[in-house]
Amino acid sequence: MPRPDSVEDLDEDFLPPSWQFQPEPPDDDQPALTFWPVAERPRPDPLLIPLARAQDAIARLEAGVDAASEDIAAGLRARVSLHEASGFLGHHHTTVHPRDLALHEAGLTGSYAAASILGTLANELPWSFANGLEHDAAPKDWVVDQALHYARLWRQLATQPGAHRPERWGSALTLLGAGGLHDDTLAGWADGLPNRTLSPGLLAAAEVLTNGVPEHGRRDHLDLPSAYVAACLWRLHGFGHGVALPFWSAPLSRIDALAQKAGLDFNLAYLDCITEAALRARRELGVLLSVERKATALKAGGRSHLADAVAFALREPVVTARGLGEGIGVSTRSALDLLKRLADEGLLREATGRSAWRAFVVER
């Protein structure tokens, strides 16, 4: 290639510096750049920020569950499901502490109605009475059983493949008090629910909760069948692989306020309840992680089953000596010694107040 003879020849291949360009004259046909006055600017969707907040809380909960051990994940689902059942009962003016529900589900307490007649209700509901339950406010056994059905179904949404599918709804809704639904009616209604291309999962769940299950004459604006289908729909939208959608474990005041709202206000209040329920579940997760960290510092002998006992206590909301012995393969006597060791270390506490047939829960 020939060398340039002068600097002028060298500069011909390059654009001149930007400061040498002259601005073009304004185009009269092009309107000048203007800005909307603040009062005339389009306002964002009022659901946008609450929806983002709820999605963030749920995403953080799911990430925490995915990062935790399987023992903690299982224990979290079990405990949050009992909070869900307790929240539903509280909305229906029935006070039952989640730990009392755990005792009842484990078969450690009997009929509340019979205990009320015999005057032994405080023995069946030790945590509820410690939190202000009146002696003449015995929970109805059938309502408690229905709430525990919901807790079990709620856990299954994240643990049993296909539990959220519409073909499984009929049998689940029967347990929740919405029996008698025709399968064709239920299938047609499920086909008309908003899918992930039409609506965000949480707003689709809110739509189900506000409209209710078809052909189910619910007496309250919020009920178990609608909340269950809402959680299933959220799962159908691709979420909830590690933990189902929490709702009833939001503060009772938020749930009661939601029941009085409609339209946009209902959706806003629903998203707020989801956010609060997810935050409560994350606090429960933090408790279990803290117990797991403390347990790693315990010294155990070569043949000790202490680590197995800790894992079992993390999984189960309530632990008895017999249940622990069967769960980890030791005698009841050895299981009692393990429970005493964990209680002395501050990891467990006795939950019944009894001198016999005692049960233990994770210390907060």
C-alpha positions as CSV (number, residue, x, y, z in Angstrom):
1,M,0.0,0.0,0.0
2,P,1.5,3.4,-0.9
3,R,2.4,5.7,1.9
4,P,0.5,9.0,2.1
5,D,2.4,12.0,0.7
6,S,1.2,14.5,3.2
7,V,-0.8,14.8,6.4
8,E,-3.8,16.0,4.3
9,D,-3.8,12.7,2.5
10,L,-3.7,10.8,5.8
11,D,-6.8,12.7,7.2
12,E,-8.9,12.0,4.2
13,D,-9.7,8.5,5.5
14,F,-11.1,9.8,8.8
15,L,-14.0,11.8,10.0
16,P,-13.2,15.3,11.3
17,P,-13.4,15.9,15.1
18,S,-16.9,16.1,16.5
19,W,-16.5,19.8,17.4
20,Q,-16.2,20.6,13.7
21,F,-19.7,19.5,12.9
22,Q,-22.3,22.2,12.6
23,P,-25.7,21.7,14.1
24,E,-28.5,21.2,11.5
25,P,-31.2,23.7,11.4
26,P,-34.4,22.8,13.2
27,D,-37.1,21.0,11.3
28,D,-40.3,23.1,11.4
29,D,-42.4,19.9,10.8
30,Q,-41.0,18.2,13.9
31,P,-42.7,19.2,17.2
32,A,-40.5,20.5,19.9
33,L,-39.7,18.1,22.9
34,T,-42.2,18.6,25.6
35,F,-42.8,17.1,29.1
36,W,-46.1,16.1,30.6
37,P,-47.1,18.1,33.6
38,V,-47.0,16.1,36.8
39,A,-50.8,16.1,37.1
40,E,-51.2,14.7,33.6
41,R,-48.6,11.9,33.7
42,P,-50.0,8.4,33.5
43,R,-50.1,6.8,36.9
44,P,-48.6,3.3,37.4
45,D,-51.0,0.4,38.2
46,P,-51.7,0.6,42.0
47,L,-51.2,-3.2,42.2
48,L,-47.7,-3.0,40.8
49,I,-45.8,-2.2,44.0
50,P,-47.8,-4.5,46.3
51,L,-47.5,-7.3,43.8
52,A,-43.7,-6.8,43.6
53,R,-43.5,-6.8,47.4
54,A,-45.5,-10.0,47.7
55,Q,-43.5,-11.7,44.9
56,D,-40.3,-10.7,46.6
57,A,-41.3,-12.1,50.0
58,I,-42.4,-15.4,48.4
59,A,-39.3,-15.6,46.3
60,R,-37.1,-15.1,49.3
61,L,-39.0,-17.8,51.2
62,E,-38.7,-20.3,48.4
63,A,-34.9,-19.5,48.0
64,G,-34.5,-20.1,51.8
65,V,-36.3,-23.4,51.6
66,D,-34.3,-24.5,48.6
67,A,-31.0,-23.7,50.4
68,A,-32.0,-25.4,53.6
69,S,-31.6,-29.1,54.4
70,E,-34.4,-31.5,53.7
71,D,-35.1,-31.9,57.4
72,I,-35.6,-28.1,57.8
73,A,-37.7,-27.9,54.6
74,A,-40.0,-30.6,55.8
75,G,-40.1,-29.1,59.3
76,L,-40.9,-25.7,57.9
77,R,-43.8,-27.0,55.8
78,A,-45.2,-28.9,58.8
79,R,-45.1,-25.9,61.1
80,V,-46.4,-23.3,58.6
81,S,-49.3,-25.6,57.7
82,L,-50.3,-25.6,61.4
83,H,-50.0,-21.8,61.4
84,E,-52.3,-21.8,58.3
85,A,-54.9,-24.0,60.2
86,S,-54.7,-21.8,63.3
87,G,-55.1,-18.7,61.2
88,F,-58.3,-20.0,59.6
89,L,-59.7,-21.0,63.0
90,G,-58.9,-17.6,64.4
91,H,-60.8,-15.9,61.5
92,H,-63.8,-18.0,62.6
93,H,-63.4,-16.9,66.2
94,T,-61.8,-20.1,67.4
95,T,-58.5,-19.8,69.2
96,V,-56.3,-22.8,68.9
97,H,-52.5,-22.3,69.1
98,P,-50.5,-24.0,66.3
99,R,-48.6,-26.1,68.9
100,D,-51.9,-27.4,70.3
101,L,-52.9,-28.3,66.8
102,A,-49.6,-30.2,66.5
103,L,-50.5,-32.1,69.8
104,H,-54.0,-32.9,68.5
105,E,-52.7,-34.1,65.1
106,A,-50.2,-36.3,66.8
107,G,-53.0,-37.9,68.8
108,L,-51.8,-36.5,72.1
109,T,-55.0,-34.7,73.0
110,G,-58.6,-35.8,72.7
111,S,-62.0,-34.3,72.0
112,Y,-62.3,-30.7,72.9
113,A,-66.0,-30.9,73.4
114,A,-65.6,-33.8,75.9
115,A,-62.8,-32.0,77.7
116,S,-65.0,-28.9,78.0
117,I,-67.8,-31.0,79.7
118,L,-65.3,-32.7,82.0
119,G,-63.6,-29.4,82.9
120,T,-60.2,-30.5,81.6
121,L,-60.0,-28.3,78.5
122,A,-56.9,-26.6,79.8
123,N,-55.1,-29.9,79.7
124,E,-56.0,-30.4,76.0
125,L,-55.1,-26.8,75.0
126,P,-52.2,-25.7,77.1
127,W,-50.7,-23.2,74.6
128,S,-54.1,-21.7,73.8
129,F,-55.0,-21.1,77.4
130,A,-51.5,-19.5,77.9
131,N,-52.4,-17.1,75.1
132,G,-55.8,-16.0,76.5
133,L,-58.4,-18.7,75.6
134,E,-61.4,-18.6,77.8
135,H,-62.7,-21.7,79.5
136,D,-66.1,-21.4,77.9
137,A,-64.7,-21.1,74.4
138,A,-64.2,-24.8,73.5
139,P,-63.3,-25.2,69.8
140,K,-65.7,-27.3,67.8
141,D,-64.1,-30.7,67.0
142,W,-65.4,-30.8,63.4
143,V,-64.0,-27.3,62.6
144,V,-60.6,-28.3,64.0
145,D,-60.6,-31.5,62.0
146,Q,-61.4,-29.5,58.9
147,A,-58.6,-27.1,59.5
148,L,-56.2,-30.0,60.0
149,H,-57.4,-31.5,56.7
150,Y,-56.4,-28.2,55.1
151,A,-53.0,-28.3,56.8
152,R,-52.3,-31.8,55.4
153,L,-53.5,-30.9,51.9
154,W,-51.4,-27.7,52.0
155,R,-48.3,-29.7,52.8
156,Q,-49.0,-32.1,50.0
157,L,-49.0,-29.3,47.4
158,A,-45.2,-29.2,47.7
159,T,-44.4,-32.8,48.4
160,Q,-46.8,-35.0,46.3
161,P,-46.4,-34.8,42.5
162,G,-49.7,-33.7,40.8
163,A,-51.4,-32.9,44.1
164,H,-52.3,-29.4,42.6
165,R,-53.9,-30.8,39.5
166,P,-57.6,-30.0,38.9
167,E,-58.5,-33.7,38.7
168,R,-57.4,-34.0,42.4
169,W,-59.5,-31.0,43.6
170,G,-62.8,-32.9,43.9
171,S,-61.7,-35.2,46.7
172,A,-59.7,-32.5,48.4
173,L,-62.6,-30.0,48.4
174,T,-64.9,-32.7,49.9
175,L,-62.6,-32.9,53.0
176,L,-62.8,-29.0,53.2
177,G,-66.6,-28.9,53.3
178,A,-67.3,-28.3,49.6
179,G,-68.6,-31.7,48.7
180,G,-71.3,-32.5,46.1
181,L,-69.5,-30.7,43.2
182,H,-69.9,-32.4,39.9
183,D,-66.6,-33.3,38.2
184,D,-67.8,-31.8,34.9
185,T,-68.6,-28.5,36.6
186,L,-65.3,-28.4,38.4
187,A,-63.4,-29.3,35.3
188,G,-65.1,-26.6,33.2
189,W,-64.5,-24.0,35.9
190,A,-60.8,-25.0,36.2
191,D,-60.4,-24.5,32.4
192,G,-61.7,-21.0,32.7
193,L,-59.3,-19.9,35.4
194,P,-56.6,-17.4,34.3
195,N,-53.4,-19.1,33.2
196,R,-49.8,-17.8,33.5
197,T,-50.1,-15.9,30.1
198,L,-53.2,-14.0,31.2
199,S,-52.5,-13.0,34.8
200,P,-49.7,-13.1,37.4
201,G,-50.1,-16.1,39.7
202,L,-50.9,-14.1,42.9
203,L,-53.6,-12.1,41.1
204,A,-55.1,-15.3,39.7
205,A,-55.1,-16.7,43.2
206,A,-56.8,-13.5,44.5
207,E,-59.5,-13.9,41.8
208,V,-60.3,-17.4,43.0
209,L,-60.4,-16.4,46.6
210,T,-62.8,-13.5,46.0
211,N,-65.2,-15.4,43.7
212,G,-65.1,-18.7,45.5
213,V,-65.7,-22.3,44.2
214,P,-68.7,-22.8,41.9
215,E,-71.9,-24.3,43.4
216,H,-70.5,-24.0,46.9
217,G,-72.7,-21.8,49.0
218,R,-70.1,-20.4,51.3
219,R,-71.3,-18.3,54.2
220,D,-68.1,-16.3,54.6
221,H,-66.2,-14.3,52.0
222,L,-63.1,-16.4,52.9
223,D,-63.2,-20.1,53.2
224,L,-60.9,-23.2,53.0
225,P,-62.0,-24.5,49.6
226,S,-61.3,-21.2,47.8
227,A,-58.0,-20.7,49.6
228,Y,-57.0,-24.3,48.7
229,V,-57.8,-23.8,45.0
230,A,-56.0,-20.5,45.1
231,A,-52.9,-22.2,46.3
232,C,-53.3,-24.9,43.7
233,L,-53.6,-22.3,40.9
234,W,-50.5,-20.6,42.1
235,R,-48.7,-23.9,41.9
236,L,-50.1,-24.4,38.3
237,H,-48.5,-21.1,37.4
238,G,-45.1,-22.7,38.1
239,F,-44.4,-21.6,41.8
240,G,-44.4,-23.4,45.1
241,H,-42.1,-26.3,44.4
242,G,-40.6,-26.2,47.9
243,V,-43.4,-24.6,49.9
244,A,-47.0,-24.0,49.1
245,L,-48.6,-20.5,49.0
246,P,-49.1,-19.2,52.6
247,F,-52.1,-17.1,53.4
248,W,-54.0,-17.9,56.6
249,S,-50.8,-17.4,58.7
250,A,-50.9,-13.7,58.1
251,P,-51.9,-11.6,61.1
252,L,-55.5,-12.1,62.1
253,S,-56.3,-8.4,61.8
254,R,-55.2,-8.4,58.2
255,I,-57.3,-11.5,57.4
256,D,-60.4,-10.0,59.1
257,A,-59.9,-6.7,57.2
258,L,-59.6,-8.6,53.9
259,A,-62.9,-10.3,54.4
260,Q,-64.7,-6.9,54.3
261,K,-63.2,-5.7,51.1
262,A,-63.9,-6.1,47.4
263,G,-62.5,-5.3,44.0
264,L,-59.2,-3.5,43.9
265,D,-59.1,-3.0,47.6
266,F,-59.5,-6.8,48.0
267,N,-56.5,-7.5,45.7
268,L,-54.4,-5.0,47.6
269,A,-55.3,-6.4,51.0
270,Y,-54.8,-10.0,49.7
271,L,-51.3,-9.2,48.4
272,D,-50.5,-7.6,51.8
273,C,-51.7,-10.8,53.6
274,I,-49.5,-13.0,51.3
275,T,-46.5,-10.7,52.1
276,E,-47.1,-11.0,55.9
277,A,-47.6,-14.7,55.7
278,A,-44.4,-15.2,53.8
279,L,-42.5,-13.1,56.2
280,R,-43.8,-15.1,59.1
281,A,-42.8,-18.3,57.4
282,R,-39.3,-16.9,56.9
283,R,-39.1,-16.1,60.6
284,E,-40.0,-19.7,61.3
285,L,-37.3,-20.8,58.9
286,G,-34.8,-18.7,60.8
287,V,-35.7,-20.4,64.1
288,L,-35.1,-23.8,62.6
289,L,-31.8,-22.7,61.0
290,S,-30.7,-21.3,64.4
291,V,-31.5,-24.6,66.1
292,E,-29.6,-26.5,63.5
293,R,-26.5,-24.3,64.0
294,K,-26.6,-24.7,67.7
295,A,-26.9,-28.4,67.4
296,T,-23.7,-28.7,65.4
297,A,-21.8,-27.4,68.5
298,L,-23.0,-30.3,70.7
299,K,-20.5,-33.0,71.5
300,A,-21.7,-36.5,70.9
301,G,-20.0,-39.8,71.4
302,G,-19.1,-42.3,68.7
303,R,-22.4,-44.3,69.1
304,S,-24.6,-41.4,70.0
305,H,-27.8,-40.8,68.0
306,L,-27.9,-37.1,69.0
307,A,-27.6,-35.9,65.4
308,D,-30.4,-38.1,64.4
309,A,-32.5,-36.8,67.2
310,V,-31.9,-33.2,66.2
311,A,-32.9,-34.0,62.6
312,F,-36.1,-35.7,63.8
313,A,-37.0,-32.7,66.0
314,L,-36.4,-30.3,63.1
315,R,-38.8,-32.4,60.9
316,E,-41.6,-32.9,63.4
317,P,-43.6,-30.1,65.0
318,V,-44.0,-32.1,68.2
319,V,-41.7,-34.9,69.5
320,T,-42.5,-37.7,72.0
321,A,-40.1,-40.3,73.3
322,R,-42.0,-43.1,71.6
323,G,-42.1,-41.2,68.3
324,L,-38.5,-40.4,68.5
325,G,-37.5,-43.9,69.3
326,E,-39.5,-45.3,66.4
327,G,-38.2,-42.6,64.1
328,I,-34.5,-43.1,64.7
329,G,-34.5,-46.8,65.8
330,V,-33.6,-46.6,69.5
331,S,-35.4,-47.6,72.6
332,T,-37.9,-45.3,74.4
333,R,-35.5,-45.0,77.3
334,S,-32.7,-43.9,75.0
335,A,-35.1,-41.5,73.3
336,L,-36.0,-40.0,76.7
337,D,-32.3,-39.4,77.5
338,L,-31.8,-37.7,74.1
339,L,-34.8,-35.5,74.6
340,K,-33.6,-34.5,78.1
341,R,-30.1,-33.7,76.6
342,L,-31.7,-31.5,73.9
343,A,-33.9,-29.8,76.5
344,D,-31.0,-29.1,78.8
345,E,-29.1,-27.6,75.9
346,G,-32.0,-25.2,75.3
347,L,-32.9,-26.7,71.9
348,L,-36.3,-28.2,73.0
349,R,-38.9,-27.5,75.6
350,E,-41.7,-29.5,77.0
351,A,-45.1,-28.6,75.4
352,T,-47.8,-30.3,77.5
353,G,-47.1,-29.3,81.1
354,R,-47.6,-33.0,82.1
355,S,-45.4,-35.2,84.2
356,A,-46.1,-38.2,82.0
357,W,-46.8,-38.7,78.3
358,R,-44.9,-35.5,77.6
359,A,-44.1,-34.0,74.3
360,F,-41.4,-31.5,73.2
361,V,-41.2,-28.8,70.6
362,V,-38.3,-26.7,69.2
363,E,-37.4,-23.8,71.5
364,R,-37.7,-20.3,69.9
